[in-house]
Amino acid sequence: MVRKHEPQHPNPADAIDRLRLARTEGVGPVGYRRLLARYGSAAAALDAVPGLARAGGRPSPPACPSPDDAARELHALDRLGASMIFAGEAGYPPLLAMLDDAPAILSVLGDRWLLLDRAVALVGGRNASANGQRMAETLAAELAHSLLIVSGLARGIDAAAHTGALQTGRTVAAVAGGLDVSYPPEHADLQRRIAETGVVVTEAPLGTTPQARHFPRRNRIIAGLALGVVVVEAALRSGSLITARLAQEAGRELFAVPGSPLDPRSRGANDLIRQGAHLTETAQDVLDNLPDHPSREGLARVPLFARGPSPGLAEPAPDWQEPIETAEDLVKAHRQVIDLLGTSPTAVDDVVRRCHFSAAAVMAVLLELELAGRIETLPGSRVALLPGTAF
């Protein structure tokens, strides 16, 4: 039974400030965390944003929702029966919180506490075969006896996974649009059923219609919520392989169902097996190889599946006491960082290693450039220049 919807924020003013900060132009998930770590509160960070954007080369302050706009969004979610979870709050999914670019905000419809349960993701192609869909449905139904099933509500394998999970247990649909948008439209009833017994989750504001750029971010939520990802029928250039890559980078276990080498819809999954993913024919293959913790070094020390505050903002704050000493230093740091970047994504660690300034200074510069709209932070701790950016 879905637990009664309750107000989740004992401090409404702080919730509004956090929502405004997360929705400020240029403030992505990584920037949100850096700003809170640096300034201690969302209110203080909001006051600092215009100056940081100017330092990054932006002539006018980034657009920011008004307090009334933020209050209206919270009220609209409440009318829908949904709620909002901020990074660092009790109830924020502990596995997702481990991602470097974990969403600053999750909007959830359904039983939000399910997001604390052990989960496995099932994903695959939209144009799946009947056999592939039957396999996904069967796997999900068997795994849902003991695990939460996560998928993306897309056509094909995703829909089959949700359908199977609903037969025996609970499922999470991570969607790319707003909670009030059904996408694809023919899955409106499936989305409603999931919300009634499981949970639908997104980082997108209400009213957002999914676009191509939203799906990689949705995919990282799928990967981040789960201890492992099972791929069923994925072509070599499939979005499901993005989910698999993000899962691997986050230390999650990879599983793949083998398919015919004559079917291009199976080549991506077969290639994952070739690279070391667990060959998966039954639910037991998953259960036998699903770990209790992600494998990234150090992450297993973080308590998981507890109902206290998530580890999302518990990491040590960056050493902001290593400032760039002069205006000339600031210009040099901006130039060095931009010279190291291109329109193709670059790992933040690579930028830090190759820049002559301290890690703290480089991270501060990246934040300023993002607020200025000159760079974009992407899933997997990567950054890229936005088109037309130059020093």
LINRA-V534095 format. One record per pair of residues at least 4 apart in sequence whose ideal C-beta (glycine too) atoms are under 6 Angstrom apart, sorted by the first residue. I is the first residue (numbers start at 0). GAP is how many residues later the second one is. Records with the same first field share a line. If there is no record, write none. Layout:
I->GAP + GAP
This chain:
1->109
2->108
4->76
7->75
8->6
15->51 + 54 + 55
16->25 + 26
17->24 + 68
18->51
19->44 + 45 + 50
20->21 + 24 + 25
21->10 + 82 + 83
22->42
23->38 + 40
24->37 + 38
25->36 + 344 + 345 + 347
26->4 + 5
27->349
28->72 + 74 + 75
29->71 + 347
30->336 + 339
31->72
33->333
34->4 + 10
36->280
37->282
38->5 + 6 + 9
39->4
47->4
49->11
51->316 + 319
52->5 + 9 + 318 + 319
54->313
55->312 + 313 + 315 + 316
56->315
57->314
61->309
64->4 + 5
75->130
76->5 + 7
81->25 + 27 + 97
82->25
83->21 + 23
84->4 + 6 + 7 + 21
85->19
86->5 + 15 + 17 + 225 + 226
87->221 + 224 + 225
89->217 + 218 + 219
90->21
91->5 + 218 + 220
92->22 + 132
93->210 + 216
94->130
95->6 + 128 + 129
96->5 + 213 + 214 + 215
97->201
98->125 + 151
99->281
100->278
101->210
102->100
105->95
106->72 + 95
107->4 + 91 + 93
108->70 + 86 + 91
109->85 + 88 + 89 + 90
110->88
113->56 + 85
115->189
116->31
117->29
118->29 + 31 + 106 + 107
119->23 + 27 + 106 + 108
120->29 + 101 + 105 + 108
121->14 + 18 + 29 + 39 + 108
122->28 + 117 + 120
123->4 + 33 + 107 + 108 + 109 + 110 + 116
124->31 + 32 + 108 + 109 + 113 + 140
125->28 + 29 + 30
127->4 + 5 + 28 + 29 + 105
131->100 + 101
132->27
134->97 + 122
135->21 + 24 + 25 + 96
136->23 + 26 + 27
138->4 + 144
139->4 + 9 + 21 + 24 + 25
140->23 + 26 + 27
141->141
142->4 + 140
143->5 + 21 + 24 + 25
144->23
147->22
148->16 + 22
149->22 + 72 + 75 + 76
150->7 + 10 + 11
151->6 + 22 + 70
152->5 + 20 + 22 + 34
153->4
154->4 + 29
156->75 + 76
161->9
164->4 + 6
169->28
170->23 + 27
171->26 + 27
172->21 + 27
173->27 + 44 + 47 + 48
174->27
175->34 + 38 + 39 + 42
176->4 + 6 + 27 + 31 + 32 + 33
177->26 + 27 + 28 + 29 + 30
178->23
179->26
180->28
181->6 + 9
182->27
186->4
193->4 + 6
194->5
203->4
209->4
214->24
215->26 + 163
218->23 + 24
219->4 + 26 + 159
221->21
222->6 + 20 + 23 + 24
226->63
227->24 + 25 + 27 + 62
228->14 + 15 + 18 + 25
229->25 + 50
230->9 + 13 + 25 + 38 + 41
231->25
232->32 + 33
233->4 + 6 + 7 + 34 + 35
234->29 + 30 + 33
235->31 + 32
237->30
240->27
243->10 + 28
245->133
246->5
247->6
248->131
250->43 + 44 + 45
251->42
252->37 + 38
253->23
254->22 + 23 + 25 + 31
255->13 + 16 + 17 + 21
256->12 + 23
257->12 + 21
258->4 + 7 + 10
259->6
265->4
271->5
272->4 + 6
277->11
279->5
280->4
283->4
285->4
292->7
293->5
301->9
317->42 + 45
318->41
321->36 + 38
323->5 + 6 + 9 + 37
324->4
332->24 + 28 + 32
333->31
334->56
335->19
336->28
337->53
339->11 + 14
340->5 + 44
341->43
342->41 + 42
344->33 + 37 + 39
345->4 + 37
346->35
347->33 + 35
350->4
351->7 + 10
354->7
356->4 + 5
368->5 + 6
369->5 + 7
373->15
374->8 + 10
375->8 + 10
376->6
377->4
384->4
